[in-house]
Amino acid sequence: PIDMEGPYGAGEVFQGFGGATATVVANPNQTGLNTSPNVLEIIKGPPELFAGMEFVYAVPIPAGSFGATGTTPYVCFDYYTDAPVGSPISLKFELNTNCCAPLEVENTTVSGEWGQVCFTPPAGFENRIKPVIIFRNGQQGDGSDDFTLYVDNIDLYSTPPVTPPTQNDLTLPITF
């Protein structure tokens, strides 16, 4: 997994684009799904509507690195935002040329707490160099909490992970 505890390999870097910044910071909410000390903070500011973060690897992601070759992988990560529920998070895998990668879109399901989002990347993503995360695509950011996304624990799975229930999912007393 890619967590924000580092260190990263030579030539691997997080960088913002289109008016967004990407910085590893202290976790602003060490509760729930993510109690790790560090997370990636993506702040979307003006001027672009298409802005976010790219993680540049020194070499392409090798085919078959994450699960058996030929299986449909899932790219999942933890996120935290104060933006409204339903805010779009987009993911794509680019070549160095920034070309031709389909955009996968999911919407946030929680606000003000850690959630998890999973994407099904397109075939051939393994030979790409740059995973790109775009938050609230099509909306000009203003740098506020509503345009700030925290990300951690980026990983690939052969089946979607099952998020453990929180205390709020259980109603007591339990009767059988």
C-alpha positions as a Markdown table, in Angstrom:
| # | Residue | x | y | z |
|---|---|---|---|---|
| 1 | Pro | 0.0 | 0.0 | 0.0 |
| 2 | Ile | 0.9 | 3.6 | -0.4 |
| 3 | Asp | 0.6 | 5.2 | 3.0 |
| 4 | Met | 1.9 | 8.6 | 4.0 |
| 5 | Glu | 4.5 | 7.4 | 6.5 |
| 6 | Gly | 7.2 | 7.3 | 3.8 |
| 7 | Pro | 9.9 | 7.0 | 2.8 |
| 8 | Tyr | 9.2 | 6.8 | -0.9 |
| 9 | Gly | 11.4 | 5.5 | -3.7 |
| 10 | Ala | 13.8 | 7.6 | -5.7 |
| 11 | Gly | 12.0 | 9.6 | -8.3 |
| 12 | Glu | 8.6 | 9.1 | -6.6 |
| 13 | Val | 6.8 | 12.4 | -5.8 |
| 14 | Phe | 3.3 | 13.8 | -5.0 |
| 15 | Gln | 2.6 | 16.9 | -6.9 |
| 16 | Gly | -0.5 | 19.2 | -7.3 |
| 17 | Phe | -1.7 | 20.6 | -10.6 |
| 18 | Gly | -4.2 | 23.1 | -11.9 |
| 19 | Gly | -4.1 | 25.2 | -8.7 |
| 20 | Ala | -4.1 | 22.3 | -6.3 |
| 21 | Thr | -1.4 | 21.5 | -3.7 |
| 22 | Ala | -0.5 | 18.0 | -2.4 |
| 23 | Thr | 1.4 | 17.8 | 0.9 |
| 24 | Val | 1.9 | 15.1 | 3.5 |
| 25 | Val | 0.6 | 16.5 | 6.8 |
| 26 | Ala | -0.4 | 15.3 | 10.3 |
| 27 | Asn | -3.7 | 13.4 | 10.2 |
| 28 | Pro | -6.4 | 16.0 | 11.2 |
| 29 | Asn | -8.7 | 13.3 | 12.5 |
| 30 | Gln | -7.0 | 10.1 | 13.9 |
| 31 | Thr | -10.3 | 8.2 | 14.4 |
| 32 | Gly | -12.4 | 5.6 | 12.7 |
| 33 | Leu | -11.0 | 4.0 | 9.6 |
| 34 | Asn | -7.7 | 5.9 | 9.7 |
| 35 | Thr | -5.7 | 6.4 | 12.9 |
| 36 | Ser | -2.3 | 6.7 | 11.2 |
| 37 | Pro | -0.2 | 9.8 | 12.0 |
| 38 | Asn | 0.3 | 11.2 | 8.5 |
| 39 | Val | -2.0 | 11.7 | 5.5 |
| 40 | Leu | -1.9 | 13.4 | 2.1 |
| 41 | Glu | -3.6 | 16.7 | 2.0 |
| 42 | Ile | -5.0 | 17.9 | -1.3 |
| 43 | Ile | -6.2 | 21.5 | -1.4 |
| 44 | Lys | -8.0 | 22.6 | -4.5 |
| 45 | Gly | -7.6 | 26.2 | -5.2 |
| 46 | Pro | -8.3 | 28.3 | -8.3 |
| 47 | Pro | -8.0 | 28.7 | -11.3 |
| 48 | Glu | -8.7 | 25.3 | -12.9 |
| 49 | Leu | -11.9 | 23.2 | -12.8 |
| 50 | Phe | -9.8 | 20.1 | -13.4 |
| 51 | Ala | -7.2 | 20.1 | -10.6 |
| 52 | Gly | -5.8 | 17.6 | -8.2 |
| 53 | Met | -2.8 | 15.5 | -7.3 |
| 54 | Glu | -0.6 | 13.1 | -9.2 |
| 55 | Phe | 1.8 | 10.6 | -7.7 |
| 56 | Val | 4.7 | 10.1 | -10.1 |
| 57 | Tyr | 6.5 | 6.8 | -10.0 |
| 58 | Ala | 10.0 | 6.4 | -11.2 |
| 59 | Val | 8.9 | 3.4 | -13.3 |
| 60 | Pro | 5.5 | 2.1 | -14.5 |
| 61 | Ile | 3.4 | 0.0 | -12.2 |
| 62 | Pro | 4.4 | -3.6 | -13.3 |
| 63 | Ala | 1.7 | -5.7 | -14.7 |
| 64 | Gly | 0.6 | -8.4 | -12.2 |
| 65 | Ser | 2.0 | -6.5 | -9.2 |
| 66 | Phe | -1.3 | -6.5 | -7.4 |
| 67 | Gly | -3.0 | -9.8 | -7.5 |
| 68 | Ala | -3.2 | -12.4 | -10.2 |
| 69 | Thr | -2.8 | -11.2 | -13.8 |
| 70 | Gly | -6.1 | -11.2 | -15.5 |
| 71 | Thr | -8.2 | -10.5 | -12.4 |
| 72 | Thr | -10.1 | -7.2 | -12.1 |
| 73 | Pro | -8.3 | -5.2 | -9.5 |
| 74 | Tyr | -9.8 | -2.5 | -7.3 |
| 75 | Val | -7.9 | 0.6 | -6.3 |
| 76 | Cys | -9.1 | 1.7 | -2.9 |
| 77 | Phe | -8.1 | 4.5 | -0.5 |
| 78 | Asp | -9.2 | 6.1 | 2.7 |
| 79 | Tyr | -10.4 | 9.7 | 2.4 |
| 80 | Tyr | -11.5 | 12.5 | 4.8 |
| 81 | Thr | -13.3 | 15.7 | 3.8 |
| 82 | Asp | -15.8 | 18.3 | 5.1 |
| 83 | Ala | -17.2 | 18.6 | 1.6 |
| 84 | Pro | -20.9 | 17.6 | 1.2 |
| 85 | Val | -21.7 | 13.9 | 0.8 |
| 86 | Gly | -21.9 | 13.1 | -2.9 |
| 87 | Ser | -18.8 | 15.2 | -3.8 |
| 88 | Pro | -17.0 | 13.5 | -6.7 |
| 89 | Ile | -13.6 | 12.0 | -6.4 |
| 90 | Ser | -12.0 | 10.9 | -9.7 |
| 91 | Leu | -9.1 | 8.6 | -10.4 |
| 92 | Lys | -7.1 | 7.9 | -13.5 |
| 93 | Phe | -3.8 | 6.4 | -14.4 |
| 94 | Glu | -1.7 | 8.4 | -16.9 |
| 95 | Leu | 1.4 | 7.8 | -19.0 |
| 96 | Asn | 4.0 | 10.5 | -18.7 |
| 97 | Thr | 2.4 | 12.3 | -21.7 |
| 98 | Asn | -0.8 | 13.0 | -19.6 |
| 99 | Cys | -2.7 | 11.3 | -22.4 |
| 100 | Cys | -5.7 | 9.2 | -23.0 |
| 101 | Ala | -6.5 | 7.8 | -19.6 |
| 102 | Pro | -10.2 | 7.2 | -18.8 |
| 103 | Leu | -11.5 | 8.9 | -15.7 |
| 104 | Glu | -13.1 | 6.7 | -13.0 |
| 105 | Val | -15.5 | 8.6 | -10.8 |
| 106 | Glu | -17.0 | 7.8 | -7.4 |
| 107 | Asn | -18.8 | 10.0 | -4.9 |
| 108 | Thr | -18.1 | 10.6 | -1.2 |
| 109 | Thr | -20.4 | 8.8 | 1.2 |
| 110 | Val | -19.4 | 10.5 | 4.4 |
| 111 | Ser | -18.4 | 14.0 | 5.5 |
| 112 | Gly | -16.5 | 15.0 | 8.6 |
| 113 | Glu | -15.2 | 11.4 | 9.1 |
| 114 | Trp | -12.9 | 8.9 | 7.3 |
| 115 | Gly | -14.5 | 6.9 | 4.5 |
| 116 | Gln | -13.2 | 4.6 | 1.9 |
| 117 | Val | -13.7 | 4.7 | -1.9 |
| 118 | Cys | -12.9 | 2.0 | -4.4 |
| 119 | Phe | -12.4 | 2.2 | -8.2 |
| 120 | Thr | -12.2 | -0.4 | -10.9 |
| 121 | Pro | -9.4 | 0.8 | -13.1 |
| 122 | Pro | -9.4 | 0.3 | -16.9 |
| 123 | Ala | -7.5 | -2.6 | -18.5 |
| 124 | Gly | -3.8 | -1.8 | -19.0 |
| 125 | Phe | -3.5 | 0.5 | -16.0 |
| 126 | Glu | -0.5 | -1.4 | -14.7 |
| 127 | Asn | 1.8 | 0.0 | -17.3 |
| 128 | Arg | 1.0 | 3.6 | -16.4 |
| 129 | Ile | 3.3 | 5.8 | -14.3 |
| 130 | Lys | 1.0 | 8.4 | -12.7 |
| 131 | Pro | -2.1 | 7.7 | -10.6 |
| 132 | Val | -4.1 | 11.0 | -10.6 |
| 133 | Ile | -6.7 | 12.0 | -8.0 |
| 134 | Ile | -9.1 | 14.9 | -8.9 |
| 135 | Phe | -11.5 | 16.2 | -6.3 |
| 136 | Arg | -14.8 | 17.9 | -7.2 |
| 137 | Asn | -14.0 | 17.9 | -11.0 |
| 138 | Gly | -15.8 | 20.6 | -12.9 |
| 139 | Gln | -15.9 | 23.0 | -9.8 |
| 140 | Gln | -13.4 | 25.8 | -9.3 |
| 141 | Gly | -11.8 | 25.3 | -5.9 |
| 142 | Asp | -11.4 | 28.1 | -3.4 |
| 143 | Gly | -8.9 | 26.4 | -0.9 |
| 144 | Ser | -11.6 | 26.1 | 1.8 |
| 145 | Asp | -12.3 | 22.9 | 3.8 |
| 146 | Asp | -15.0 | 22.1 | 1.2 |
| 147 | Phe | -12.2 | 21.8 | -1.4 |
| 148 | Thr | -9.8 | 19.9 | 0.8 |
| 149 | Leu | -9.4 | 16.1 | 0.6 |
| 150 | Tyr | -7.2 | 14.0 | 2.8 |
| 151 | Val | -6.1 | 10.6 | 1.4 |
| 152 | Asp | -4.2 | 7.6 | 2.9 |
| 153 | Asn | -3.7 | 3.9 | 2.5 |
| 154 | Ile | -3.9 | 3.7 | -1.3 |
| 155 | Asp | -3.9 | 0.0 | -2.2 |
| 156 | Leu | -5.0 | -2.5 | -4.8 |
| 157 | Tyr | -7.2 | -5.5 | -4.1 |
| 158 | Ser | -8.4 | -8.5 | -6.2 |
| 159 | Thr | -11.8 | -8.1 | -4.5 |
| 160 | Pro | -13.2 | -5.0 | -2.8 |
| 161 | Pro | -12.3 | -4.8 | 0.9 |
| 162 | Val | -15.1 | -5.1 | 3.4 |
| 163 | Thr | -15.2 | -2.1 | 5.7 |
| 164 | Pro | -15.6 | -3.2 | 9.3 |
| 165 | Pro | -18.8 | -1.9 | 10.9 |
| 166 | Thr | -18.5 | 1.1 | 13.2 |
| 167 | Gln | -20.1 | 1.3 | 16.6 |
| 168 | Asn | -22.9 | 3.4 | 15.1 |
| 169 | Asp | -23.9 | 0.4 | 12.9 |
| 170 | Leu | -24.8 | -1.7 | 16.0 |
| 171 | Thr | -28.0 | -1.1 | 18.0 |
| 172 | Leu | -28.2 | -2.5 | 21.5 |
| 173 | Pro | -29.7 | -4.6 | 22.9 |
| 174 | Ile | -29.2 | -7.4 | 20.4 |
| 175 | Thr | -32.0 | -10.0 | 20.6 |
| 176 | Phe | -32.0 | -13.4 | 18.9 |
